[in-house]
């Protein structure tokens, strides 16, 4: 049973969404908080309570403030009945008001990732060279959904003070708004919207870029998974201090720079500092590869989660 599960488990946002309300191992009810969170609680309250319950806490509920006033007491009861809560970083555990009361139930298991393979054939190097020929010597990269908490409006504003070209990979509800901001600031020749790309193309751009930037300004950015992808490619990261997993993944002045959120000037200065210091970029990149291999492998994550499942099953009468 566990062997089959090991080969299919990927604890990412899509995995979290697919697990919500599902029983993936006999005898354990898995609920995911942060994605379809209301459905998770409803499933809990109609449950027969005969199952051991495991919560995967993806992120706090941030935007639904009014609904949370009604929902809060049910969420607390939801957590009281939990056997184990999985959290992706100590940073998030230590800063979440919802989890503080249940710290003794929490177990930190960082997300793991297996980067899509990119074989380095002569044509691969030519593709990377072609990207630099098209966009210039310095390539800055953002990868992710265009959502309110991502801080893309801050990144776009900072590009007025930054050398190099910014490539935006992704799409989302703020796409039109961000395009208008770029056009209004006359940054069309510095910022390029590439849309959603296949994995191999995305990884190619990660290898070609000089810096990955994650400018998120709200706690909805619970982990910053794309940082792992960039670090695995040997790239330094500029991210923000949200007291979440973003600064657990990207270590300030070790694998990149961590700055104050919602600060255009600080973001521009961090980017320009790294662009002006290629040796530091290289050192941060090497440290990033080592950190991903040591703490964030898919195998390590799966082993840790299997251990949690086994402990729950063994504790059943």
C-alpha positions as CSV (number, residue, x, y, z in Angstrom):
1,X,0.0,0.0,0.0
2,X,2.7,2.5,1.0
3,X,4.9,1.6,-2.0
4,X,2.2,2.7,-4.5
5,X,1.5,5.8,-2.5
6,X,5.2,6.8,-2.4
7,X,5.4,6.9,-6.2
8,X,2.4,9.2,-6.6
9,X,2.7,11.7,-3.7
10,X,3.7,15.2,-4.6
11,X,3.0,17.7,-1.8
12,X,2.5,20.8,-3.8
13,X,-0.5,23.2,-4.2
14,X,-2.1,20.9,-6.8
15,X,-1.6,17.9,-4.5
16,X,-3.0,19.8,-1.6
17,X,-6.1,20.7,-3.6
18,X,-6.6,17.1,-4.8
19,X,-6.3,15.7,-1.3
20,X,-8.9,17.9,0.3
21,X,-11.6,15.8,1.8
22,X,-10.0,12.6,0.5
23,X,-8.9,9.4,2.3
24,X,-5.7,8.3,0.6
25,X,-4.8,5.7,3.2
26,X,-7.3,3.4,4.8
27,X,-8.2,4.6,8.3
28,X,-6.9,8.1,8.0
29,X,-9.0,11.1,7.0
30,X,-6.8,13.7,5.3
31,X,-8.0,17.3,5.3
32,X,-6.2,20.2,3.7
33,X,-6.5,23.7,5.1
34,X,-5.8,26.7,2.8
35,X,-7.3,25.2,-0.3
36,X,-11.1,24.8,-0.5
37,X,-10.8,25.3,3.2
38,X,-14.6,25.7,3.8
39,X,-15.2,22.4,2.2
40,X,-12.6,20.7,4.4
41,X,-14.5,21.9,7.5
42,X,-17.8,20.8,6.2
43,X,-16.4,17.4,5.4
44,X,-15.1,17.2,9.0
45,X,-18.5,18.1,10.6
46,X,-20.4,15.5,8.5
47,X,-17.7,12.9,9.3
48,X,-18.5,9.8,11.4
49,X,-15.4,10.6,13.6
50,X,-14.3,7.0,13.3
51,X,-11.3,7.9,11.3
52,X,-7.9,9.3,12.5
53,X,-7.6,12.8,11.2
54,X,-4.5,14.4,9.6
55,X,-4.5,18.1,8.6
56,X,-2.1,19.5,6.0
57,X,-1.9,23.2,6.8
58,X,-1.1,24.9,3.5
59,X,-1.6,28.5,4.6
60,X,-3.6,30.8,6.9
61,X,-6.9,32.2,5.6
62,X,-6.1,35.8,4.8
63,X,-8.7,37.4,2.5
64,X,-12.1,36.1,3.7
65,X,-12.1,38.3,6.8
66,X,-15.8,38.7,7.2
67,X,-16.6,35.1,6.7
68,X,-13.8,34.1,9.0
69,X,-15.6,35.9,11.9
70,X,-18.3,33.2,11.6
71,X,-16.0,30.5,10.5
72,X,-13.3,31.0,13.2
73,X,-14.9,29.0,16.0
74,X,-15.6,26.1,13.7
75,X,-12.0,26.1,12.6
76,X,-10.8,26.0,16.2
77,X,-13.0,23.0,16.9
78,X,-11.7,21.5,13.6
79,X,-8.1,21.8,14.8
80,X,-9.0,20.5,18.4
81,X,-10.2,17.2,16.9
82,X,-7.0,16.8,14.8
83,X,-4.4,14.2,15.5
84,X,-1.5,15.7,13.6
85,X,-1.1,19.0,11.6
86,X,1.5,19.0,8.9
87,X,3.2,22.5,8.4
88,X,5.7,23.3,5.7
89,X,8.1,25.4,7.8
90,X,8.9,26.5,11.3
91,X,8.6,30.1,10.2
92,X,5.0,29.6,9.4
93,X,4.3,27.6,12.5
94,X,5.8,30.3,14.7
95,X,3.9,33.1,13.1
96,X,0.4,31.6,12.5
97,X,-2.1,32.7,15.2
98,X,-4.2,29.6,14.3
99,X,-1.4,27.1,14.8
100,X,0.1,28.6,18.0
101,X,-2.5,27.0,20.2
102,X,-1.9,23.6,18.6
103,X,1.9,23.6,18.4
104,X,2.1,20.2,20.2
105,X,0.1,18.7,17.4
106,X,2.2,20.2,14.6
107,X,4.9,18.5,12.7
108,X,7.1,20.4,10.2
109,X,7.7,18.7,6.9
110,X,9.1,21.0,4.2
111,X,7.8,20.5,0.7
112,X,10.1,18.5,-1.6
113,X,10.5,18.8,-5.3
114,X,11.9,16.9,-8.2
115,X,12.8,19.4,-10.9
116,X,11.8,18.4,-14.4
117,X,14.9,17.2,-16.2
118,X,16.7,19.5,-18.6
119,X,19.3,17.7,-20.6
120,X,22.3,19.9,-21.7
121,X,22.8,19.1,-25.3
122,X,24.5,21.6,-27.6
123,X,21.1,22.9,-28.7
124,X,20.2,23.6,-25.1
125,X,23.1,25.9,-24.6
126,X,22.2,27.5,-27.9
127,X,18.6,28.1,-26.6
128,X,20.0,29.8,-23.5
129,X,22.4,31.9,-25.6
130,X,19.5,32.8,-27.8
131,X,17.5,34.1,-24.8
132,X,20.3,36.3,-23.8
133,X,20.8,37.6,-27.3
134,X,17.1,38.5,-27.4
135,X,16.8,40.0,-23.9
136,X,20.3,41.2,-23.1
137,X,23.0,40.3,-20.6
138,X,20.9,40.5,-17.5
139,X,17.7,38.4,-17.3
140,X,15.4,38.7,-14.2
141,X,12.7,36.1,-13.8
142,X,9.3,35.8,-12.1
143,X,7.4,32.5,-12.3
144,X,3.9,32.1,-10.8
145,X,0.2,33.1,-10.9
146,X,-0.7,36.7,-11.3
147,X,-2.5,37.1,-8.0
148,X,-3.0,39.9,-5.5
149,X,-0.5,38.6,-2.9
150,X,2.4,38.1,-5.4
151,X,3.5,41.8,-5.3
152,X,4.0,42.0,-9.0
153,X,2.9,45.6,-9.0
154,X,5.8,46.3,-6.7
155,X,8.3,44.5,-8.9
156,X,7.1,46.3,-12.0
157,X,7.5,49.7,-10.3
158,X,11.0,48.7,-9.1
159,X,12.0,48.0,-12.8
160,X,12.2,51.8,-13.3
161,X,15.4,51.7,-11.2
162,X,16.8,48.3,-12.4
163,X,19.0,47.4,-15.3
164,X,18.2,44.3,-17.2
165,X,15.0,42.7,-18.6
166,X,12.3,41.1,-16.5
167,X,10.5,38.0,-17.9
168,X,7.1,37.1,-16.3
169,X,6.1,33.5,-16.7
170,X,2.5,32.8,-15.7
171,X,-1.0,34.1,-16.0
172,X,-3.9,34.9,-13.7
173,X,-6.7,37.3,-12.8
174,X,-4.3,40.4,-12.6
175,X,-2.9,39.9,-16.0
176,X,-4.7,42.8,-17.7
177,X,-4.1,45.2,-14.8
178,X,-0.3,44.4,-14.8
179,X,-0.1,44.9,-18.6
180,X,-1.7,48.3,-18.2
181,X,0.8,49.2,-15.5
182,X,3.7,48.2,-17.7
183,X,2.3,50.2,-20.6
184,X,1.5,53.2,-18.5
185,X,5.1,53.2,-17.1
186,X,6.5,52.8,-20.6
187,X,8.4,49.7,-19.5
188,X,7.3,47.6,-22.6
189,X,11.0,47.2,-23.6
190,X,12.1,46.1,-20.2
191,X,9.2,43.8,-19.1
192,X,7.9,40.8,-21.1
193,X,4.9,38.7,-20.5
194,X,5.6,35.1,-21.7
195,X,2.4,33.5,-20.6
196,X,2.3,30.0,-19.2
197,X,5.1,27.7,-20.5
198,X,5.6,23.9,-20.5
199,X,7.8,22.6,-17.8
200,X,10.8,22.2,-20.1
201,X,10.6,25.8,-21.3
202,X,10.1,27.1,-17.8
203,X,13.2,25.2,-16.6
204,X,15.1,26.5,-19.6
205,X,14.3,30.1,-18.5
206,X,15.4,29.3,-15.0
207,X,18.8,28.2,-16.2
208,X,19.0,31.2,-18.4
209,X,18.1,33.8,-15.8
210,X,20.5,35.7,-13.5
211,X,18.1,36.1,-10.6
212,X,14.7,34.7,-9.6
213,X,12.5,37.3,-7.9
214,X,9.6,36.5,-5.6
215,X,8.2,39.9,-4.5
216,X,5.1,38.7,-2.6
217,X,3.8,41.1,0.1
218,X,1.1,39.1,1.9
219,X,1.2,35.9,4.0
220,X,-0.8,34.1,1.4
221,X,2.6,33.3,0.0
222,X,3.1,30.5,2.5
223,X,6.2,28.8,1.0
224,X,7.4,30.1,-2.4
225,X,7.8,26.8,-4.1
226,X,9.3,28.3,-7.2
227,X,12.3,29.3,-5.1
228,X,13.3,25.6,-4.9
229,X,13.1,25.3,-8.6
230,X,15.4,28.3,-9.1
231,X,17.8,27.2,-6.4
232,X,18.0,23.7,-7.9
233,X,19.1,25.4,-11.1
234,X,21.9,27.3,-9.2
235,X,20.2,30.7,-9.3
236,X,20.1,33.3,-6.5
237,X,16.7,34.5,-5.2
238,X,15.4,37.8,-4.1
239,X,12.4,37.3,-1.9
240,X,10.6,39.0,1.0
241,X,10.3,38.5,4.8
242,X,6.7,37.5,5.4
243,X,7.4,35.2,8.4
244,X,6.4,32.3,6.2
245,X,8.3,29.7,4.4
246,X,9.7,32.2,1.8
247,X,12.6,33.1,4.1
248,X,12.9,29.5,5.3
249,X,13.6,28.4,1.7
250,X,15.7,31.4,0.7
251,X,18.3,32.2,3.3
252,X,19.3,35.8,3.5
253,X,22.9,36.4,2.3
254,X,23.4,32.7,1.9
255,X,21.2,31.6,-1.1
256,X,20.0,35.1,-2.0
257,X,18.6,38.3,-0.4
258,X,15.5,38.7,1.8
259,X,14.1,42.2,1.9
260,X,11.1,44.0,3.5
261,X,7.8,43.4,1.6
262,X,6.1,46.2,-0.2
263,X,9.3,48.2,-0.6
264,X,10.1,49.3,-4.1
265,X,13.4,50.9,-3.3
266,X,14.6,47.9,-1.2
267,X,13.7,45.5,-4.1
268,X,15.5,47.6,-6.7
269,X,18.6,47.9,-4.5
270,X,18.7,44.1,-3.9
271,X,18.4,43.3,-7.6
272,X,21.0,45.9,-8.6
273,X,23.4,44.7,-5.9
274,X,23.3,41.1,-7.2
275,X,23.6,42.2,-10.8
276,X,26.7,44.2,-9.9
277,X,28.3,41.3,-8.1
278,X,28.6,38.1,-10.3
279,X,30.7,36.3,-7.8
280,X,28.1,36.7,-5.1
281,X,25.4,35.5,-7.5
282,X,27.5,32.4,-8.2
283,X,28.2,31.7,-4.5
284,X,24.5,32.1,-3.6
285,X,23.6,29.8,-6.5
286,X,25.9,27.1,-5.4
287,X,24.6,27.4,-1.8
288,X,21.1,27.1,-3.1
289,X,21.8,23.8,-4.9
290,X,23.3,22.4,-1.7
291,X,20.3,23.6,0.4
292,X,17.7,22.0,-2.0
293,X,19.6,18.7,-2.0
294,X,19.9,18.7,1.8
295,X,16.5,19.8,2.9
296,X,14.0,19.8,0.1
297,X,14.3,16.5,-1.9
298,X,11.1,14.7,-2.9
299,X,12.4,11.5,-1.3
300,X,13.0,13.2,2.0
301,X,9.5,14.7,2.1
302,X,7.8,11.4,1.1
303,X,9.8,9.4,3.7
304,X,8.7,11.9,6.4
305,X,5.1,11.9,5.5
306,X,5.0,8.1,5.3
307,X,6.5,8.0,8.8
308,X,3.6,10.2,10.0
309,X,1.0,8.0,8.3
310,X,2.5,4.9,9.8
311,X,2.6,6.4,13.3
312,X,-1.1,7.2,13.0
313,X,-2.0,3.7,11.8
314,X,0.0,2.1,14.5
315,X,-1.7,4.2,17.2
316,X,-5.1,2.9,16.2
317,X,-6.7,0.3,18.5
